[in-house]
Amino acid sequence: MRIIKYFLLLAVFSGVFAPAAIAQVSQTFSGKVTDKNGAPVPGMTVEVQEQNRRTLTAADGSFTIQSEVGALLVFSKKGFNSFQKRTGDALEINIVAEAAIIGGGEEDDIIIPFGTRKKRALTYAVSQVNA
């Protein structure tokens, strides 16, 4: 009787009775990221959240990444709004990225030689320099 209890405890702690749902199978997901006009978005980061897996979209906006079904993919790039997409049964994920609206508001901070000011608080002309 004591030996049976020992083997039963050993089986439970070794994971023999663990449900099969715990084991996740990694799959390859691919897709394309475009803007609202249908142009490809190269250089967008595609990352599996809470894992150390990431990739960049190619010049044609395409990407390929390994992940488990149900994992959360995070898409981000400067100049675009970040967004998330959960993986599902479909192995192809096509995304339309939305450009971020930068500037234009009266609450924007303006950097001036002696500090920063709110745009609406300035009483003189400000020039914009693009790099």
C-alpha positions as CSV (number, residue, x, y, z in Angstrom):
1,M,0.0,0.0,0.0
2,R,2.8,2.3,0.8
3,I,4.5,1.7,-2.5
4,I,1.3,2.5,-4.4
5,K,1.0,5.8,-2.6
6,Y,4.7,6.6,-3.4
7,F,4.2,5.9,-7.1
8,L,0.9,7.8,-7.2
9,L,2.6,10.9,-5.6
10,L,5.6,10.5,-8.0
11,A,3.2,10.4,-11.0
12,V,1.3,13.5,-9.9
13,F,4.4,15.6,-9.2
14,S,6.1,14.5,-12.4
15,G,3.2,15.7,-14.5
16,V,1.8,12.4,-15.8
17,F,-1.7,13.5,-14.9
18,A,-1.3,17.1,-16.2
19,P,-3.9,18.1,-18.8
20,A,-2.8,18.1,-22.4
21,A,-3.9,21.7,-22.8
22,I,-0.9,22.9,-20.9
23,A,1.4,21.8,-23.7
24,Q,1.4,24.5,-26.4
25,V,2.5,23.8,-29.9
26,S,4.5,26.5,-31.6
27,Q,3.4,27.4,-35.1
28,T,4.7,29.8,-37.8
29,F,2.5,32.8,-38.4
30,S,3.1,35.1,-41.4
31,G,1.4,38.1,-42.9
32,K,1.7,41.6,-44.3
33,V,1.5,45.0,-42.7
34,T,0.1,47.8,-44.9
35,D,-1.1,51.4,-44.3
36,K,-4.6,52.6,-45.0
37,N,-3.6,53.3,-48.7
38,G,-2.4,49.7,-49.2
39,A,1.3,50.6,-49.2
40,P,3.6,48.2,-47.3
41,V,5.0,49.3,-43.9
42,P,8.7,48.1,-43.7
43,G,10.6,48.1,-40.4
44,M,7.6,47.5,-38.1
45,T,8.4,45.5,-35.1
46,V,6.3,42.3,-34.5
47,E,6.8,40.9,-31.0
48,V,5.3,38.0,-29.1
49,Q,4.2,39.6,-25.8
50,E,5.9,38.3,-22.7
51,Q,8.4,36.2,-24.8
52,N,11.7,37.0,-26.2
53,R,10.7,36.6,-29.9
54,R,10.5,39.5,-32.3
55,T,11.0,40.3,-36.0
56,L,10.8,43.3,-38.4
57,T,8.6,43.5,-41.4
58,A,10.5,43.3,-44.7
59,A,10.5,46.0,-47.5
60,D,7.3,44.6,-48.8
61,G,5.6,44.7,-45.4
62,S,5.7,40.9,-44.9
63,F,6.7,39.1,-41.7
64,T,7.1,35.6,-40.3
65,I,7.2,34.7,-36.6
66,Q,7.0,31.6,-34.5
67,S,4.4,31.6,-31.7
68,E,1.8,29.5,-29.9
69,V,-1.9,29.7,-30.9
70,G,-3.6,32.3,-28.6
71,A,-0.4,34.3,-28.0
72,L,-0.6,38.1,-28.3
73,L,1.4,39.8,-31.1
74,V,2.4,43.5,-30.6
75,F,3.0,45.6,-33.7
76,S,4.9,48.9,-33.2
77,K,6.8,51.5,-35.2
78,K,7.6,55.1,-34.7
79,G,5.0,57.2,-36.6
80,F,2.3,54.5,-36.3
81,N,-0.1,53.6,-33.5
82,S,0.9,50.5,-31.6
83,F,-1.7,47.7,-31.7
84,Q,-2.1,44.1,-30.6
85,K,-3.5,41.0,-32.4
86,R,-4.1,37.6,-30.8
87,T,-3.1,34.6,-32.9
88,G,-5.8,32.1,-33.8
89,D,-6.4,29.3,-36.1
90,A,-5.5,31.4,-39.2
91,L,-1.8,31.2,-39.9
92,E,-1.9,34.3,-42.1
93,I,-2.3,37.7,-40.3
94,N,-2.7,40.8,-42.5
95,I,-2.7,44.1,-40.7
96,V,-3.6,47.7,-41.7
97,A,-1.5,50.0,-39.6
98,E,-2.9,53.4,-38.6
99,A,-0.5,56.4,-38.8
100,A,-0.1,58.3,-35.5
101,I,-1.2,61.9,-35.4
102,I,1.8,63.8,-34.2
103,G,1.6,67.5,-33.2
104,G,-0.9,70.0,-34.2
105,G,-2.5,70.4,-30.8
106,E,-2.4,73.4,-28.5
107,E,-1.3,71.3,-25.6
108,D,2.0,70.3,-27.3
109,D,5.2,71.0,-25.5
110,I,7.6,73.2,-27.5
111,I,11.3,73.1,-26.7
112,I,12.8,76.5,-26.6
113,P,16.4,77.6,-25.7
114,F,15.5,78.3,-22.1
115,G,13.2,75.4,-21.3
116,T,9.8,74.2,-22.5
117,R,6.5,75.9,-22.9
118,K,3.0,74.9,-24.0
119,K,2.3,75.8,-27.6
120,R,-0.7,78.0,-26.6
121,A,1.5,80.0,-24.1
122,L,3.9,81.2,-26.7
123,T,3.6,84.7,-28.0
124,Y,6.2,84.6,-30.7
125,A,6.9,82.6,-33.9
126,V,8.2,79.1,-33.7
127,S,9.9,77.3,-36.7
128,Q,9.8,73.6,-37.2
129,V,12.9,71.7,-38.2
130,N,12.6,68.3,-39.9
131,A,15.5,65.8,-39.8
